[in-house]
């Protein structure tokens, strides 16, 4: 990315020039994303903790294994 900065004393403020495509990409990347925050219920918190403990013990199934098992049942 080519960036040209014009010193503030020449324009009384900073000015940065970048290609339009890169500007559009930056604009998209920095656009605010709005996420609604949702609090977990006590049951969800308990289930999450149980899932974390299961994972720590290695008690889980990978996606590949699940797909294989589901294909065998079909």
DSSP file (Angstrom, degrees, kcal/mol; ACC not computed):
  #  RESIDUE AA STRUCTURE BP1 BP2  ACC     N-H-->O    O-->H-N    N-H-->O    O-->H-N    TCO  KAPPA ALPHA  PHI   PSI    X-CA   Y-CA   Z-CA
    1    1 A X              0   0    0      0, 0.0     2,-0.5     0, 0.0    17,-0.0   0.000 360.0 360.0 360.0 127.3    0.0    0.0    0.0
    2    2 A X        -     0   0    0      2,-0.0     2,-0.4     0, 0.0    17,-0.4  -0.810 360.0-176.1 -91.6 126.2    1.4    3.4   -1.0
    3    3 A X        -     0   0    0     -2,-0.5     2,-0.5    15,-0.1    15,-0.2  -0.987   9.9-167.9-127.0 132.1    0.7    6.1    1.5
    4    4 A X  E     -A   17   0A   0     13,-1.6    13,-2.4    -2,-0.4     2,-0.5  -0.980   5.6-163.3-119.0 126.8    1.5    9.8    1.2
    5    5 A X  E     -A   16   0A   0     -2,-0.5     2,-0.6    11,-0.2    11,-0.2  -0.940   6.5-153.3-111.5 127.8    1.3   12.1    4.2
    6    6 A X  E     -A   15   0A   0      9,-2.4     9,-1.0    -2,-0.5     5,-0.1  -0.879  31.9-109.5 -98.5 124.3    1.2   15.8    3.7
    7    7 A X    >>  -     0   0    0     -2,-0.6     3,-1.6     7,-0.1     4,-0.8  -0.154  19.6-123.5 -57.1 145.3    2.6   17.6    6.7
    8    8 A X  H >>>S+     0   0    0      1,-0.3     4,-3.0     2,-0.2     3,-0.8   0.839 106.9  65.1 -57.7 -37.8    0.0   19.5    8.8
    9    9 A X  H 345S+     0   0    0      1,-0.3    -1,-0.3     2,-0.2    -2,-0.1   0.703 100.2  53.5 -65.7 -16.0    1.9   22.8    8.5
   10   10 A X  H <45S+     0   0    0     -3,-1.6    -1,-0.3     3,-0.1    -2,-0.2   0.786 128.4  15.6 -85.2 -28.1    1.2   22.8    4.8
   11   11 A X  H <<5S-     0   0    0     -4,-0.8    -2,-0.2    -3,-0.8    -3,-0.1   0.375 100.5-114.2-125.4   0.7   -2.6   22.4    5.1
   12   12 A X  T  <5S+     0   0    0     -4,-3.0     2,-0.3    -5,-0.2    -3,-0.2   0.563  96.7  46.9  69.8   9.8   -3.3   23.2    8.7
   13   13 A X  S   <S-     0   0    0     -5,-0.5    -2,-0.3    -6,-0.2     2,-0.2  -0.947  97.7 -85.4-166.2 160.3   -4.3   19.6    9.3
   14   14 A X        -     0   0    0     -2,-0.3     2,-0.4    -3,-0.1    -7,-0.1  -0.463  40.0-171.4 -71.4 141.6   -3.0   16.1    8.5
   15   15 A X  E     -A    6   0A   0     -9,-1.0    -9,-2.4    -2,-0.2     2,-0.4  -0.996   3.5-168.2-135.7 128.9   -4.0   14.7    5.1
   16   16 A X  E     -A    5   0A   0     -2,-0.4     2,-0.5   -11,-0.2   -11,-0.2  -0.972   6.3-156.1-121.1 130.7   -3.3   11.1    4.0
   17   17 A X  E     +A    4   0A   0    -13,-2.4   -13,-1.6    -2,-0.4     2,-0.3  -0.911  21.6 159.0-108.7 129.2   -3.7    9.9    0.4
   18   18 A X        -     0   0    0     -2,-0.5   -15,-0.1   -15,-0.2     5,-0.1  -0.964  48.8 -82.1-139.8 157.9   -4.4    6.3   -0.4
   19   19 A X     >  -     0   0    0    -17,-0.4     4,-2.2    -2,-0.3     3,-0.3  -0.277  40.9-118.4 -59.8 147.5   -5.8    4.6   -3.5
   20   20 A X  H  > S+     0   0    0      1,-0.2     4,-2.8     2,-0.2     5,-0.2   0.870 112.2  55.7 -57.6 -41.3   -9.6    4.6   -3.6
   21   21 A X  H  > S+     0   0    0      1,-0.2     4,-2.1     2,-0.2    -1,-0.2   0.909 109.9  46.1 -59.5 -42.1   -9.9    0.7   -3.5
   22   22 A X  H  > S+     0   0    0     -3,-0.3     4,-2.5     2,-0.2    -1,-0.2   0.869 110.7  53.3 -69.7 -35.3   -7.9    0.6   -0.3
   23   23 A X  H  X S+     0   0    0     -4,-2.2     4,-2.7     2,-0.2    -2,-0.2   0.934 109.1  48.7 -62.0 -45.8  -10.0    3.4    1.2
   24   24 A X  H  X S+     0   0    0     -4,-2.8     4,-2.3     1,-0.2    -2,-0.2   0.898 111.2  50.7 -61.1 -40.4  -13.2    1.5    0.4
   25   25 A X  H  X S+     0   0    0     -4,-2.1     4,-2.4    -5,-0.2    -1,-0.2   0.920 111.8  46.7 -63.9 -43.9  -11.6   -1.6    2.0
   26   26 A X  H  X S+     0   0    0     -4,-2.5     4,-2.1     2,-0.2    -2,-0.2   0.906 110.7  53.1 -63.1 -41.6  -10.7    0.3    5.2
   27   27 A X  H  X S+     0   0    0     -4,-2.7     4,-0.5     1,-0.2    -2,-0.2   0.915 111.4  45.5 -61.5 -43.2  -14.1    1.9    5.3
   28   28 A X  H >< S+     0   0    0     -4,-2.3     3,-0.7     1,-0.2    -1,-0.2   0.906 112.5  51.4 -65.5 -41.2  -15.8   -1.6    5.2
   29   29 A X  H 3< S+     0   0    0     -4,-2.4    -2,-0.2     1,-0.2    -1,-0.2   0.823 115.1  41.3 -67.4 -31.2  -13.4   -3.0    7.8
   30   30 A X  H 3< S+     0   0    0     -4,-2.1    -1,-0.2    -5,-0.2    -2,-0.2   0.395  81.4 123.0-100.2   3.0  -14.0   -0.2   10.3
   31   31 A X  S << S-     0   0    0     -3,-0.7     2,-0.1    -4,-0.5    -3,-0.0  -0.438  74.2-102.6 -65.0 137.4  -17.7    0.1    9.8
   32   32 A X        -     0   0    0     -2,-0.1     2,-0.5     1,-0.1    -1,-0.1  -0.367  31.7-151.9 -66.0 134.4  -19.3   -0.4   13.2
   33   33 A X        -     0   0    0     -2,-0.1     2,-0.6    -3,-0.1    -1,-0.1  -0.914   8.2-146.3-106.1 131.2  -20.9   -3.7   13.7
   34   34 A X        +     0   0    0     -2,-0.5     2,-0.5     2,-0.0    -2,-0.0  -0.866  18.3 179.9-104.5 122.0  -23.8   -3.8   16.1
   35   35 A X        -     0   0    0     -2,-0.6     2,-0.5     2,-0.0    -2,-0.0  -0.975  26.0-131.1-120.5 131.4  -24.3   -6.9   18.2
   36   36 A X        -     0   0    0     -2,-0.5     2,-0.5     1,-0.0    -2,-0.0  -0.698  24.3-133.1 -80.5 126.8  -27.1   -7.3   20.7
   37   37 A X        -     0   0    0     -2,-0.5     2,-0.5     2,-0.0    -1,-0.0  -0.683  23.7-169.3 -83.9 129.0  -25.7   -8.5   24.0
   38   38 A X        -     0   0    0     -2,-0.5     2,-0.3     0, 0.0    -2,-0.0  -0.975  15.1-135.8-122.4 129.0  -27.7  -11.3   25.4
   39   39 A X        -     0   0    0     -2,-0.5     2,-0.2     1,-0.1    -2,-0.0  -0.606  23.8-120.2 -82.4 141.6  -27.2  -12.6   29.0
   40   40 A X        -     0   0    0     -2,-0.3     2,-0.1     1,-0.1    -1,-0.1  -0.522  23.2-122.3 -79.7 148.0  -27.1  -16.4   29.5
   41   41 A X     >  -     0   0    0     -2,-0.2     4,-2.4     1,-0.1     5,-0.2  -0.342  30.4-103.4 -77.9 169.1  -29.6  -18.0   31.7
   42   42 A X  H  > S+     0   0    0      1,-0.2     4,-2.3     2,-0.2     5,-0.2   0.892 124.2  51.9 -60.7 -39.8  -28.4  -20.1   34.7
   43   43 A X  H  > S+     0   0    0      2,-0.2     4,-2.7     1,-0.2    -1,-0.2   0.915 109.7  48.8 -64.2 -43.2  -29.1  -23.3   32.8
   44   44 A X  H  > S+     0   0    0      2,-0.2     4,-2.5     1,-0.2    -2,-0.2   0.897 111.0  50.3 -63.7 -40.5  -27.1  -22.1   29.8
   45   45 A X  H  X S+     0   0    0     -4,-2.4     4,-2.2     2,-0.2    -2,-0.2   0.912 112.0  47.6 -63.1 -42.1  -24.2  -21.1   32.1
   46   46 A X  H  X S+     0   0    0     -4,-2.3     4,-2.4     2,-0.2    -2,-0.2   0.924 112.5  49.0 -64.1 -44.5  -24.3  -24.6   33.7
   47   47 A X  H  X S+     0   0    0     -4,-2.7     4,-2.5     1,-0.2    -2,-0.2   0.886 110.4  51.2 -63.3 -39.1  -24.4  -26.3   30.3
   48   48 A X  H  X S+     0   0    0     -4,-2.5     4,-2.3     2,-0.2    -1,-0.2   0.919 110.2  48.8 -64.0 -43.5  -21.5  -24.2   29.1
   49   49 A X  H  X S+     0   0    0     -4,-2.2     4,-2.2     2,-0.2    -2,-0.2   0.907 111.4  49.9 -63.1 -41.6  -19.4  -25.1   32.1
   50   50 A X  H  X S+     0   0    0     -4,-2.4     4,-2.6     1,-0.2    -2,-0.2   0.921 110.4  50.4 -62.2 -43.7  -20.3  -28.8   31.7
   51   51 A X  H  X S+     0   0    0     -4,-2.5     4,-2.5     1,-0.2    -2,-0.2   0.889 109.6  50.9 -62.5 -39.8  -19.3  -28.6   28.0
   52   52 A X  H  X S+     0   0    0     -4,-2.3     4,-2.4     2,-0.2    -1,-0.2   0.898 110.8  48.4 -64.6 -40.3  -15.9  -27.0   28.9
   53   53 A X  H  X S+     0   0    0     -4,-2.2     4,-1.8     2,-0.2     6,-0.2   0.920 111.1  50.4 -66.1 -42.8  -15.2  -29.7   31.4
   54   54 A X  H  X>S+     0   0    0     -4,-2.6     5,-2.9     1,-0.2     4,-0.6   0.929 111.7  48.4 -58.6 -45.7  -16.1  -32.4   28.9
   55   55 A X  H ><5S+     0   0    0     -4,-2.5     3,-1.1     1,-0.2    -2,-0.2   0.909 108.0  53.8 -62.7 -42.9  -13.8  -30.8   26.4
   56   56 A X  H 3<5S+     0   0    0     -4,-2.4    -1,-0.2     1,-0.3    -2,-0.2   0.844 109.7  48.9 -61.4 -33.7  -11.0  -30.5   28.9
   57   57 A X  H 3<5S-     0   0    0     -4,-1.8    -1,-0.3    -5,-0.1    -2,-0.2   0.568 118.7-112.9 -80.4  -9.4  -11.3  -34.3   29.5
   58   58 A X  T <<5S+     0   0    0     -3,-1.1     2,-1.5    -4,-0.6    -3,-0.2   0.648  70.6 143.3  85.0  15.2  -11.3  -35.0   25.8
   59   59 A X      < +     0   0    0     -5,-2.9     2,-0.3    -6,-0.2    -1,-0.2  -0.620  37.2  96.5 -92.7  77.8  -14.9  -36.1   25.9
   60   60 A X        -     0   0    0     -2,-1.5     2,-0.4    -5,-0.1    -9,-0.0  -0.956  65.2-122.9-154.5 168.7  -16.1  -34.7   22.5
   61   61 A X        -     0   0    0     -2,-0.3     2,-0.1     4,-0.0    -2,-0.0  -0.970  25.2-129.0-121.0 133.9  -16.6  -35.8   18.9
   62   62 A X     >  -     0   0    0     -2,-0.4     4,-2.3     1,-0.1     5,-0.2  -0.356  25.6-112.4 -75.6 162.4  -15.0  -34.0   16.0
   63   63 A X  H  > S+     0   0    0      1,-0.2     4,-2.7     2,-0.2     5,-0.2   0.885 117.3  54.6 -62.5 -39.6  -17.1  -32.9   13.0
   64   64 A X  H  > S+     0   0    0      2,-0.2     4,-2.3     1,-0.2    -1,-0.2   0.913 109.4  46.7 -61.6 -43.1  -15.5  -35.5   10.8
   65   65 A X  H  > S+     0   0    0      2,-0.2     4,-2.6     1,-0.2    -1,-0.2   0.914 112.3  50.5 -65.5 -42.3  -16.4  -38.3   13.1
   66   66 A X  H  X S+     0   0    0     -4,-2.3     4,-2.5     2,-0.2    -2,-0.2   0.930 111.0  48.5 -61.2 -45.9  -19.9  -37.0   13.5
   67   67 A X  H  X S+     0   0    0     -4,-2.7     4,-2.4     1,-0.2    -2,-0.2   0.930 112.2  49.6 -59.3 -45.7  -20.3  -36.8    9.7
   68   68 A X  H  X S+     0   0    0     -4,-2.3     4,-1.9     1,-0.2    -2,-0.2   0.924 112.0  47.4 -60.5 -46.5  -19.0  -40.3    9.3
   69   69 A X  H  X S+     0   0    0     -4,-2.6     4,-1.3     1,-0.2    -1,-0.2   0.888 112.5  49.4 -64.0 -39.8  -21.4  -41.7   11.9
   70   70 A X  H  X S+     0   0    0     -4,-2.5     4,-1.0     1,-0.2    -1,-0.2   0.877 109.3  52.1 -68.6 -36.9  -24.4  -39.9   10.4
   71   71 A X  H  < S+     0   0    0     -4,-2.4     3,-0.4     1,-0.2    -1,-0.2   0.877 107.1  53.2 -65.2 -37.8  -23.5  -41.2    6.9
   72   72 A X  H  < S+     0   0    0     -4,-1.9    -1,-0.2     1,-0.2    -2,-0.2   0.835 107.6  51.5 -66.5 -32.1  -23.3  -44.8    8.2
   73   73 A X  H  <        0   0    0     -4,-1.3    -1,-0.2     1,-0.2    -2,-0.2   0.716 360.0 360.0 -77.7 -20.6  -26.8  -44.4    9.7
   74   74 A X     <        0   0    0     -4,-1.0    -1,-0.2    -3,-0.4    -2,-0.2   0.489 360.0 360.0 -75.8 360.0  -28.4  -43.2    6.5
